[in-house]
Amino acid sequence: MSVNKKVLYITYDGMTDPLGQSQVLPYLIGLRPYGYDFTILSFEKKDRFAKLSPVIQKICDENGIRWVPMSFTSKPPLLSKFYDAVRIKRKAIALTRKYGFDMSHCRSYIGADVGMTLKKKFGTKLFFDMRGFWADEKKDGGSWPQSSFIFRQVYQYYKKKEAAYLKHADQIISLTQAGKKEISSWTVYDASVPINVIPCCADTKLFSLTGPDQKQAGRALLGLPADAFILSYLGSVGAWYMLDEMLELFSYIKQRYTGARFLFITHSDPNMVLDRLAAHGLEPADMHIVSAGRQEVAPFVKASDVNVSFIQPVYSKLSSSPTKLGEVLVMGIPVISNSGVGDVKQIIEDADAGVVLDTFTDADYRKAVDAIPGLMNKKPADIRSAVEEMYSLETGVRSYLSCYQRVLGK
């Protein structure tokens, strides 16, 4: 199909970041054959860019995608964000003058702010891929403490901006049904602007169905015992992720499965985990902490029997769709998670794919441990089939295509 629509994809995340590789490029590659000419404007962290930029550039070149990377700044903490916002707006204006984009696909709030400018200045359609409730995430996570006058003002500033993005968008994307419901209740939302729900999808080819052979291959690769119970955790440690609660759960698991090991697949500093072990009666020998590139994640996770992820159930997490959840479930691995995070509880319960805790009491931890034999008896193919349509990359591409066609025409 010939190219007929030009789209500027604006994101403060980097293409060399894991999210850029899993939650941006695969969708754009999938949409490219339908007649969309993409230019990606992204911010890249120095170390990752130095290491991975040739790989990303090759992917973009092979798929006819123009990539315009900018350098990410982090100091001073607050002013650097405004500095980056000015830089990206100037660059986007220059690119729009050069290429004449039909639409800006804006990932989160900083992207949407640029998209607002392009709409006012050039009439460029605004596709607001909202992701999470960004301002509320900053507030809930403590980055913008409301005890500070300055951060209260910053929060209010972006809440007003959020209202403007919602009002002027031609299309809104929410990651969750819970997020869509909440947005729809806001007085600032104009019901004439369509909201579609597209969760964080998974590459079902890369995250293929697991089985006994893959499990043992993963354990051999990692040097893990062939017959031990292995609990896994995938992703960053800290911030939203409830490390102490996950370690406490594992301490209960160790009482029942004495040879159990806790596999952390993370780029975070291992000491973030190791420094908390004594508080839970655990030893370093109970842990196995590894980092992994995108191609290594699936073989490593397949070494486990059950995956765990506890995320703080705060207000802003109504809009959260954990990328790791889809990736783990499409591999057919059961999960232990908590409620209060997006659509997580409903997804897991509807798929009969794990255990969801509503609180973190002794009774809840024991409930999870008691459920482990049943979880280990679940057939991976049944878990995958229950979630594959929802989480498959193909479904995500079709959903975006439908929204693109609504905004830009077929």
HELIX and SHEET records of a PDB file:
HELIX    1   1 PRO A   18  GLN A   23  1                                   6    
HELIX    2   2 LEU A   25  LEU A   31  1                                   7    
HELIX    3   3 ARG A   32  TYR A   34  5                                   3    
HELIX    4   4 LYS A   46  GLU A   62  1                                  17    
HELIX    5   5 LEU A   79  TYR A   99  1                                  21    
HELIX    6   6 SER A  108  PHE A  122  1                                  15    
HELIX    7   7 TRP A  134  ASP A  140  1                                   7    
HELIX    8   8 PHE A  149  HIS A  168  1                                  20    
HELIX    9   9 GLN A  177  SER A  185  1                                   9    
HELIX   10  10 PRO A  212  LEU A  222  1                                  11    
HELIX   11  11 LEU A  243  ARG A  256  1                                  14    
HELIX   12  12 ASN A  271  LEU A  274  1                                   4    
HELIX   13  13 ALA A  278  HIS A  280  5                                   3    
HELIX   14  14 PRO A  284  ASP A  286  5                                   3    
HELIX   15  15 ARG A  294  VAL A  301  1                                   8    
HELIX   16  16 TYR A  315  SER A  319  5                                   5    
HELIX   17  17 THR A  323  VAL A  330  1                                   8    
HELIX   18  18 VAL A  344  ALA A  351  1                                   8    
HELIX   19  19 ASP A  362  MET A  376  1                                  15    
HELIX   20  20 PRO A  380  TYR A  391  1                                  12    
HELIX   21  21 LEU A  393  LEU A  408  1                                  16    
SHEET    1   A 7 ARG A  66  SER A  71  0                                        
SHEET    2   A 7 TYR A  36  GLU A  44  1                                        
SHEET    3   A 7 LYS A   5  THR A  11  1                                        
SHEET    4   A 7 MET A 103  ARG A 107  1                                        
SHEET    5   A 7 LYS A 125  ARG A 131  1                                        
SHEET    6   A 7 GLN A 171  SER A 174  1                                        
SHEET    7   A 7 ILE A 195  VAL A 197  1                                        
SHEET    1   B 6 MET A 287  VAL A 290  0                                        
SHEET    2   B 6 ARG A 261  ILE A 265  1                                        
SHEET    3   B 6 ILE A 230  LEU A 234  1                                        
SHEET    4   B 6 VAL A 306  SER A 309  1                                        
SHEET    5   B 6 VAL A 335  ASN A 338  1                                        
SHEET    6   B 6 GLY A 354  LEU A 357  1                                        
END                                                                             
